[in-house]
Amino acid sequence: MDQKLIDKLKNREEEGTMRSLSLLDNLVDFYSNDYLGLAKIQLNTEGKGGSTGSRLISGHSASAENCEKTLANWYKTEAALVFNSGYDANIGFFSSVPQKGDTVIYDEAIHASVRDGIRMSFANSFSFRHNDITDLKNKISKGQGAIYVAVESLYSMDGDMAPLGEIATLCQSKGVYLIVDEAHACGVFGEQGRGIVDCLPDSNVVFARLVTFGKAFGYHGGAILGSSDLKKFLINYARSFIYTTALPQEAYRQIELRTTHTSVSERQGKLQENIAFFRSKLTMKGLISEINSPIQILRFGNISKTKEMSNLLFKEGFAVKPIYSPTVKKGNEGLRICLHAFNTEEQIEQLVAILSIG
């Protein structure tokens, strides 16, 4: 490789932030996004396994159409367009919808996929302070052209939630377009797992929603929810949709079944019980997340302590992922503890005991 690339890898090693792949199958799961445990369910379905091409060439199917109609009805929206992943969906939306002369204003804690999509567009863009309504209002006043505001409903690296009601009211009053990434909220929150947007008095104030199936719904893929016109536009201009081989036809059936699974409400209840139990047992300082979030961040503020705790948990048979920069800002390092409906009270008590020792 070019020396510049080698130097960047060496820099990661020296900082102690080098990423690597790991197999954690034999450890107690406090790290995955399978919040409801739906990924563990085996669904027996029949259908063609292959996809044969992109949706615009040969990869379209009745399964795909039925899946998108089901999703639109399920999420009480006009239309849905399935992408191969949530990352692809955000890339496709933000690289194509905001036009030259428009403005994208995004929460500084927004997911990397949104940032990457914005970088690929010709629109102007700038961030606002995390969950700060006053700063958002100020930034909106400086926007030009069509203005798009991008937030997550549940932030995956802090485990906190956007003040979505206030943001939606502000965007509606200012005539700007609100886009909400519900990747970590769909399945976990809302009636039958429809997400936090569904809890708003009027979900139609949101111009576009991203939902994913690789988190609480335990499968793979993502979708943009919005108007029929938005769907038509994305089909024509979103490159991550146009130039990507479609999901296998069987995948659409799997998505349809998982998003309408009858056990979601019961599993949501068990998940919330486990979150409450965890928070009642852990007395350490540094827990920064919402009281009902499946993502609980225990912030240590430095790499060495974070690594020490992560390694201790690993040795004791518990999988908890450490979070370093550049995923979070330097000084915000900590453990990302993911709680699930399938975790037992005994496992949670053991986890807390190890954390307390450390």
N, C-alpha and C positions, 0 to 999 in steps of 0.2 A: 504494500500500500504506500501511498504518498506519505512522506514524513509528517506532514501536518495532521493526518489522521492518526498516525501512531502516537504522536505527541498528545492528542486529545484523549486517547485511551489511557496513556500514562498519567495524565492529569487526573482522570477519574480514579485510577488506582491510588494515587498519592492522597487524594481527598477522602478516600474510603467510601466512594459513592458508586463504585462499579456495579452495574447490574449483571445478573446471571440467571439462567434458567434453573429451576429446582423441582425435584419430584417430592411431594409431601403427602403421598397417598396414605401412608401408614400413621399419620399424625392426626390428632383431634383438630377438626376444622374450625378455626376462628379467623380464617383469612379469605374465604371465597365469597363471591357475590350471590351464591345460591341461597338467598335469605330464607325462602320458604321451603327449601328442600325439594322443589319440583324437578330438579335435574336428576334426582334419584329414581323418579318414576319411569317405568318402562311402558311406553305406549305402543300397542300393536296396531299398525296401520298398513294399508296396502296402496301401492301406487308406483309410478315410474321413479326410479332412483336418480336418473341423469337429468341434466339441464340442457345440453346440446348447444348453447350459445347465449348471447345476451337477450334480454327481454324483447328488444326491438328487432331482433333477427329471428331466432328460432326458440328462444328460451321461455317465451310466454306460454301460459297454459290456463286451463279452466281452474286448476288448483290455485294458481296465483290470483286470478280474478275473485274466486270465492273467498280466499283468505283476506284480500283487501276489503271486500264488502263486509265480511265478518268483523274486521278490525274497525272499520268506520262505524258500523252499528254499535259495536261493543263500547267504543270510546265516545259515542254520541257526537260524531263529527261528520262532515259532508263527504270526505274522501280520505283515503290512506294510500301511501305508496311505500312498498317494502324495498329496503336496501339490504345488501349482504351483511352489513353490520351497522351499529350506531355511529361508528367512526365514518363510514362511507356516507351515511345519511347527513351528518353535519358538514362534511366536506362538500357534498353535492349541493346542499342548500346554500351555505354561505359563500361558496365560490361562484354561484350562478345568479342568485336572486338579487342581492344588493348590486346596483349598477354604478357606473362611473358617475361621480357627483353626489351619490348617496352617502349616508353615514351609518356605520355600525358602532353602537355603544355597548360594551360588554363588561360584565362584572369581572374584576381583576382575578377572581378565583375560578373563572370559567374553564371548562375542560379543554385540553390541548387540541382536540379535533375541531372545536369551534375556532380557535386561534389559527389553526392551519388553513381552514376554509376561508377565513377572512384574508389571510395573506395571499391566497390565490385569486381574490376578487380585485376589482378595480375601484372599490369604494374606499372612502376615507374611514378611519376607525380610531377609536381611543377607548380606554377603560374608565370605569368609575370605581370608587372605593367599595370594597366588599360589603354588600347589603346596606349601603348608605343611600337612603332615599334623597337626602338633600344634595349630595354630590351628583346623583343621577339626574335630578331636576336641573341642576346647573349645567351638566354636560349636554342634556337635550337642547337647552337654549342655544348652544353653540353649534348644533348639528346643521347640516345642509342637505338639500334634496330630500328624498324619502329617508326617514330615520328608522332604524331597526335596533331594538334593545334585546340583548341576549343574556339570559340568566339560566341557572340550574334551579330546579325546585328543591332538590336535596343535593348538597355538595359532597362529592365523594372523598375529598381529602380533608375536610373539616367535620363532616357529619352534621352540619348545621343546615338550616333551611332559609330560603329567601322569604322576605316579607311580601309574598306573592300578591296578596290582596291589595296592598298599598301600591306596589309596582304596576299592577294591572290598571288600577284607578288612575294613576298618573299617566300611563301611556295612553289610555283612552281619552283623557282630558286634553292631552297634547297632540292627539291624532297621529301617534307613532305606532309602528308595528312591533308587537311583543312576541318573541320566540322563547319557548321554555323547553329546556332539556330535562326530561323526566326519567332519564336512564336508570337512576337508582331509586326513584320514588314509585314508578309503576310496578304494580304487584304488591308492594308493601303498604301503600296508603290508598285511601279512597274505597268506595263500595266495590267489592269484588276485584280490587286492585287496579282501579282505573287511574290512580295517581292523584296528585295534589291539585292539578288544574281542575279536575272534575269536582273538587270541593268548593270552587269559587261559585258565587251566586250566578254568574254567567260565564261559562267557559269560552263563549264565542269572542270574548275580548282578547283572547290569545290568537294571534295570526297563525302560528305554527307551533306544533309540539313534536318533540322527538321522543319516541318510546323505543325501548330495546327489549329483546327477548333472551338475552344472554345473562341477565342478572336474576331477578326474582322469578322469572318465568322459566328459567332453567333450560333454554335452548340456544338459539343463535339467530342473529339478524336484527334489524331495526326497521323503523318506519317513521315517515313524516306524516303527521295528521294535519289536515287543513281543508281548504276549499277545493272544489273540483278544478277551478282555474289554476290554483297553485300546483295541483297534481299534474295538469297538462304542461305547465311551464317546466317543472322538474323533469318530466319525461323527455322534453325537447332540449333542455339546456344543462342538466346536471350530469357532468361527465362521469362521475363515479357510479351513476346508474346506467348511462348509455353504453359505456365501454367496458362493462364488467359482465362476465358470465353469470347468468342467473343462478339463484339458489336452486338446488335440486327440487323437482316437483314435490317429492315426499316431504321436504322441509316445510312447505306451505301448510300441509296438512298437520304437521307437528305443531307449528306455530298456532294454528287455529285452535287445536285441542288444548294446548297449554294455556293460552290466554283466556280460555273460557272454562278452565278447570273448576269443578264444583267445590273442591276443598280449599279454595283460596281464603275465604273468610275465616275458616277454622284455623288455618295455618297463620294468618295474620294475627289472630288472637294469641296463639301460642308464642309467636315471635315477640309480641309486645310484653308478654309475661316474662320472657327470658331477659329482655332488655331491662325491665324494671328490677328484676332479681339481681342482675349484674351490677346495676348502679347502686342498689341498696347494700351490696356487699363490699364494693370497692370504695375505700375511704381516702385513697391517695389523691394528692393535688395533681392538677395537670389535665384532668378530663375536660374537654372543651366542647363536646358535641351536644346536640339536642337530646332531651331526656327520652324521646321516643324514636330516635334514629337507630337503625340496625348497624350503622357505622359509628363506632365510638373511638375517638382519637385521644390517646394518652400522650400528651406532648412533654418531651424531656428537654428540647431546646438545643441538643447537641448530638453529634453523630456517635460519639463513643458510648454514651449512656444508652442510646437507642440500640446500638449493636449489642451491647452487653446484655440487655434485657431480651432482645430477640434470640440471641444464642442460648440464653438460659432456658427460655421457653421451649426452644427446639430440642435441647437435651432432655427435657422432661416430657417430650412427646406432644407438644402443642404447637400448631402452625399459626403464627401471627406475623404478619408482614411489617417490617420496618419501612418507614417513609422518609426518604432523604431528599435534599435538593438534587436536581432542579425540579423534581415533582412538586416540592413545596419550597418556600423561601428558606434560605439559610437562617437557622435559629428557630425554625418551626419543626425540626425533626421529631419524630415520635413513632409510636406503634399504632397501626390501624387495625383495630379489633372489630371483626365482623361477627355479629351474632345471628343465629339462625333459629328457625322453629324446631329443628331437630336436635339442638344442643340440650344436654341434660343439666339439671341443677347441680349434680355432682361434678360435671365437667366445668361448669362455670365457677363453682366454689374452688376447685383445684386451680383453675386459671388465676383467680383472684389471690389465692394463697401464694402462688409463685411470684406474682407481680409485687405483692406486699413484702416478700422476702428480699426481692431485688432492690 
